Amino acid sequence: MMFRRSVERALAVLQALRPPGTGAGAARRPFRPWGRGGMRCFSANGTCIDPADGLSSEQKEFQRVALDFAERELSPHMREWDEKEEFPVPVLQKAGKLGFGGVYVRDDVGGSGLSRLDASVIFEALSTGCVSTSAYLSIHNMCAWMVDKFGSEGQRKKFLPSLCTMERQSSYCLTEPSAGSDAANIVTKATRHGNTYVLNGSKAFISGAGETDVYLIMCRTGEPGAGGISCFIVEKGTAGLSFGAKEKKVGWNSQPTRMVNLEDCAVPAENLVGSEGQVGVAWWAESSPMLCR
């Protein structure tokens, strides 16, 4: 039932976003089941594969909404965003109105309450319009899910409504200059002092950095290995949080990429997501099976 309500809400919002002359009374254009160019997937023997094969009726509806959004809002602007290195926040917020900002976040805080498989269908369809922007959306959704899954009720109510609408955007901060994305070997450190944690270290190649509003930063609070890793929410504007120059990339330019620097960056203890060491262990335990749900 929750899935059906989410489908109906997304379709209603999509209809409201349609430009004049494209509603029910207008001539219906041919529906392209896979992207602006009518692209299809082909098997090894050359037969055409319908990307809707095997999906439930609700999943097909979400796929249709995402494909239509990709054709109208992403594909026409993809080249310009890349050439101008533009982070398309207004379009991301339109995606939020369709429920694409918190696809697998619970609905009591504005999420769509769907599964990771449903999210895969949606992001795959969105990527037919702009891979770079769709990839950022998937990262933002992961951040929102982490707060929803591991965060306190206070954190869920404070951060998730605006993340689900994409009024605010988020960045996931794991990769480091010396450790890469080997999470068990990160060295960015968080030290507790009374009711605050002080963060020191650097993160590299962070999608959205410098332009997003909420940063989920993985830090070491304990022993070596994954068990000593914790996650903190740091908001843009916090003293001690700064950013490097925008990275020069070959493509992938609709999402800015920068270093994130933390120098004696003090955050309230209440910004710890879960307990010390919890997210580091639970993330790996949860991620693999979640991908198939």
Secondary structure as UniProt FT lines:
FT   HELIX           2..17
FT   TURN            20..21
FT   TURN            24..25
FT   TURN            33..38
FT   STRAND          41..42
FT   TURN            44..45
FT   STRAND          48..49
FT   TURN            51..54
FT   HELIX           57..69
FT   HELIX           70..74
FT   HELIX           75..77
FT   HELIX           78..84
FT   HELIX           89..97
FT   TURN            98..101
FT   TURN            103..104
FT   HELIX           107..109
FT   HELIX           116..126
FT   TURN            127..129
FT   HELIX           131..150
FT   HELIX           153..164
FT   TURN            165..166
FT   STRAND          170..173
FT   TURN            177..179
FT   HELIX           183..185
FT   STRAND          189..193
FT   TURN            194..195
FT   STRAND          196..207
FT   TURN            208..211
FT   STRAND          214..220
FT   HELIX           226..228
FT   STRAND          229..235
FT   TURN            236..237
FT   TURN            239..240
FT   STRAND          241..243
FT   TURN            253..254
FT   STRAND          257..268
FT   HELIX           269..271
FT   STRAND          272..273
FT   TURN            276..277
FT   HELIX           278..290
FT   TURN            291..292
//
